[in-house]
Amino acid sequence: MQTDFNWDDTRVFLAIVRAGTLSGAAEALKIGIATVSRRLDRLEASLCVPLFSRHQSGYRLTDDGEALLERAEAFEWAGHAFSESAKHQGQVAGLVRLATSENLATHFILPSLKSLLETSPELRVDVLSGVQSVNLHRRDADMAIRMVKPDAGNLTIKRLGTVGFGLYGAPTYLEKIPMSEAHYVGWSETHQHLPAARWITRRLRGKPCRVEANTLRAQVFAISEGLGLGVLPHFMAREKRLHCVDPALGVDQPLWLVMHSDLAGSRRVRAIADHLIALFEASKDRLMMP
């Protein structure tokens, strides 16, 4: 029998998605397991679809549940925004630690912070960039921008956009080297899991690149110096006036804003999150287009 929809039950749905078990969801929500189970049953009855398949190892989303996940997350973000707008407790203040890649920090985030910090002078931002992924559950950072969507944990996740990649070379290099004889600049052995690295491996049929590097900045420099072709984000290649040989390689990567759910309602964290969402929405063409 269909029951009335209770919007608060979406919190239970998201908690189970992030924890993978009823007990984990109950712990995150600080309610009993029986209450979690009862509210999940009520939600599935109100929607008339099964949201999870039950396994010995935990709960997995059904196709119907997967289709509703993004809407549920949007519901959660709207709830946080509504709650924050109702609070008038002075200026946004405090430190927010944001983990992201050096390239996004340099090209997008740091240049955008002046207006935000002028509006909220008591707000402080610590931008953590590097090759090592921080652990939000250990509170290494308050939020992170990632190219791989986390599939577990008590996390709030928002898609920011997509980084477009293309095959690029220096104009002088392309003038003198036929494509069939071109060398390639690629990723070091430790980064062969990346989509761009896998594309080059397929292109070269397993043969090694002439030059390898473990950062995009180094690869951009090598390609600019005529050491070969390489797979680069459009926004980085454009700045160096590199020529795009192929603008659509099928290796574009999504960007996800991830934060610990316990912090999603914090005024200081919300201020940075809202700023980043607006920033990447305004920059989507710059990220995607050659």
C-alpha positions in Angstrom: 0.0 0.0 0.0 1.4 3.4 -1.0 2.0 5.8 1.9 2.6 9.6 1.9 6.1 10.7 1.1 8.1 12.0 4.0 11.0 14.2 2.8 13.0 13.5 5.9 13.3 9.9 4.9 15.7 10.9 2.1 18.2 11.4 4.9 17.9 7.7 5.7 18.2 6.8 2.1 21.5 8.8 1.7 22.9 7.5 5.0 22.4 3.9 3.8 24.0 4.7 0.5 27.1 6.2 2.2 27.4 3.6 4.9 26.4 0.5 3.0 24.7 -1.0 6.0 21.7 -0.2 8.3 24.0 -0.2 11.3 26.3 2.3 9.7 23.4 4.5 8.7 22.0 4.3 12.2 25.3 5.3 13.7 25.6 8.3 11.3 22.1 9.5 12.0 22.3 8.7 15.7 19.1 6.7 15.7 18.3 3.0 16.2 18.7 0.4 13.5 15.0 -0.6 13.7 14.1 3.1 13.1 16.3 3.2 10.0 14.8 0.0 8.7 11.2 1.2 9.3 11.9 4.5 7.6 13.5 2.9 4.6 10.4 0.6 4.3 8.2 3.7 4.5 10.2 5.5 1.8 10.1 2.5 -0.6 6.4 2.2 0.0 5.8 5.9 -0.7 7.8 5.8 -3.9 6.5 2.3 -5.0 10.0 1.2 -6.0 12.7 -0.9 -4.3 15.7 1.3 -3.6 18.2 -1.3 -2.4 19.0 -5.0 -2.9 19.9 -6.7 0.3 23.1 -8.7 0.5 25.1 -10.4 3.2 27.8 -7.7 2.8 25.3 -4.9 3.0 22.8 -2.8 1.0 23.4 -2.0 -2.7 21.4 0.5 -4.8 19.0 -0.9 -7.3 18.7 0.7 -10.7 15.7 2.7 -9.4 17.7 3.8 -6.4 20.6 4.8 -8.5 18.3 6.9 -10.7 17.0 8.8 -7.6 20.4 9.3 -5.9 21.3 12.6 -7.6 17.8 14.0 -6.8 18.1 13.0 -3.2 21.5 14.7 -3.0 20.0 17.8 -4.5 17.3 17.6 -1.9 19.9 17.4 0.8 21.8 20.5 -0.5 18.6 22.4 -0.8 17.8 21.6 2.9 21.2 22.8 4.0 20.8 26.0 2.0 17.4 26.6 3.5 18.8 26.0 7.0 21.7 28.3 6.5 19.6 31.1 5.1 17.5 31.1 8.2 20.5 31.7 10.5 21.7 35.2 11.2 24.5 34.7 13.6 27.0 37.2 12.3 29.7 36.9 9.7 31.0 33.6 8.3 34.3 32.9 10.1 36.9 30.3 10.6 39.3 28.1 8.7 38.3 25.8 5.8 40.8 23.3 4.4 40.2 22.5 0.8 42.1 19.7 -0.9 42.4 19.9 -4.7 44.9 19.5 -7.5 47.5 22.1 -8.0 46.2 22.8 -11.5 42.7 23.6 -10.4 44.0 25.6 -7.5 46.3 27.7 -9.7 44.0 28.2 -12.7 40.6 28.5 -11.0 40.3 28.5 -7.2 43.0 30.9 -5.9 42.3 33.7 -8.5 38.6 33.6 -7.5 39.0 33.9 -3.7 39.6 37.7 -3.4 36.0 38.6 -3.8 34.8 35.9 -1.3 37.4 36.9 1.3 36.5 40.6 0.9 32.9 39.7 1.6 33.8 37.5 4.6 36.9 38.9 6.1 36.9 36.5 9.0 37.0 33.5 6.7 40.3 31.7 6.1 41.1 29.1 3.4 43.9 26.5 3.4 44.3 25.1 -0.1 46.0 21.7 0.1 47.3 20.5 -3.3 49.5 17.6 -4.1 49.5 14.1 -5.5 48.4 12.3 -2.3 44.7 12.0 -1.7 43.5 13.3 1.7 41.2 11.3 3.9 38.1 13.3 4.8 37.1 10.8 7.5 40.3 11.5 9.3 39.6 15.2 8.8 42.8 15.8 6.9 40.6 18.4 5.1 37.1 19.8 5.4 36.3 19.3 1.7 38.0 18.0 -1.5 37.6 18.3 -5.3 38.1 14.9 -6.8 37.9 13.3 -10.3 36.7 10.0 -8.9 33.4 9.9 -7.1 33.7 8.2 -3.7 31.4 5.2 -3.3 31.3 4.9 0.5 31.4 6.9 3.7 29.4 9.6 5.4 30.0 12.1 2.7 28.0 14.8 0.9 28.8 14.9 -2.8 28.1 17.4 -5.5 29.1 17.3 -9.2 30.9 20.5 -10.1 31.5 19.9 -13.8 33.7 18.1 -16.3 37.4 18.6 -17.3 37.8 18.1 -21.1 41.0 16.6 -22.5 42.5 16.6 -26.0 45.6 15.5 -27.9 48.0 18.5 -28.1 51.3 19.4 -29.6 53.5 22.5 -30.1 52.8 24.1 -33.5 56.5 24.0 -34.5 56.6 20.3 -33.7 53.5 19.5 -35.7 54.9 21.4 -38.7 58.0 19.2 -39.0 56.9 15.8 -37.7 54.2 13.6 -39.5 51.6 12.3 -37.1 52.6 8.7 -38.0 56.1 9.5 -36.7 55.2 11.6 -33.6 56.6 10.8 -30.2 54.4 11.1 -27.1 54.8 12.6 -23.6 52.9 10.5 -21.1 52.4 9.6 -17.5 55.0 7.8 -15.3 54.5 4.2 -14.4 52.8 5.1 -11.1 50.0 6.9 -12.9 49.1 4.4 -15.6 45.6 4.0 -14.1 44.6 7.4 -15.4 42.3 7.6 -18.4 44.8 9.8 -20.3 47.6 7.3 -19.6 45.4 4.4 -20.8 44.5 6.3 -24.0 48.2 6.7 -24.8 49.0 3.1 -24.1 46.3 2.1 -26.6 47.5 4.6 -29.1 51.1 3.3 -28.9 50.0 -0.3 -28.6 52.0 -0.8 -25.5 55.2 0.9 -26.6 56.8 3.3 -24.1 56.6 7.1 -24.4 59.7 9.0 -25.2 59.2 11.2 -22.2 57.2 10.5 -19.1 56.3 12.8 -16.1 54.2 12.5 -13.0 52.6 16.0 -13.2 50.5 17.7 -15.8 52.6 20.9 -15.4 55.7 19.0 -16.4 54.0 17.4 -19.4 52.7 20.8 -20.6 56.3 22.1 -20.5 57.7 19.0 -22.3 55.0 19.3 -25.1 55.6 23.1 -25.4 59.3 22.3 -25.9 58.6 20.0 -28.8 59.3 16.7 -27.1 56.1 15.1 -28.4 52.3 15.0 -28.4 50.4 14.6 -25.2 46.9 14.3 -23.7 46.2 17.5 -21.7 43.2 19.4 -20.2 42.0 22.0 -22.7 42.3 24.8 -20.2 46.0 24.1 -19.5 46.9 23.6 -23.2 45.1 26.7 -24.2 47.2 28.9 -21.9 50.4 27.7 -23.6 48.9 28.1 -27.1 49.4 24.5 -28.0 47.6 23.1 -31.1 44.7 20.7 -30.6 45.1 17.6 -32.8 42.0 15.8 -31.5 39.6 17.6 -29.1 37.5 14.5 -28.1 39.4 11.5 -26.9 36.8 10.0 -24.6 38.9 10.6 -21.5 37.1 13.7 -20.1 36.9 13.5 -16.3 34.1 14.7 -13.9 34.8 16.9 -11.0 33.1 16.1 -7.6 33.0 18.4 -4.6 33.1 16.1 -1.5 32.8 16.9 2.1 32.1 15.1 5.3 28.3 15.2 5.9 28.8 16.4 9.5 30.3 19.6 8.1 27.8 20.2 5.3 25.7 22.5 7.4 28.6 24.6 8.7 28.5 28.2 7.7 32.2 28.5 6.9 32.1 25.2 4.9 28.9 26.2 3.1 30.4 29.5 2.1 33.3 27.8 0.3 31.1 25.1 -1.2 28.6 27.6 -2.6 31.5 29.7 -4.0 33.0 26.7 -5.7 29.7 25.5 -7.2 29.1 29.0 -8.7 32.8 29.2 -9.8 32.8 26.0 -11.7 29.3 26.6 -13.2 30.6 29.9 -14.6 33.8 28.1 -15.8 32.2 25.1 -17.5 32.9 26.2 -21.1 36.5 27.0 -20.1 36.9 23.6 -18.6 35.3 21.6 -21.5 36.1 23.5 -24.7 39.5 23.4 -26.7 
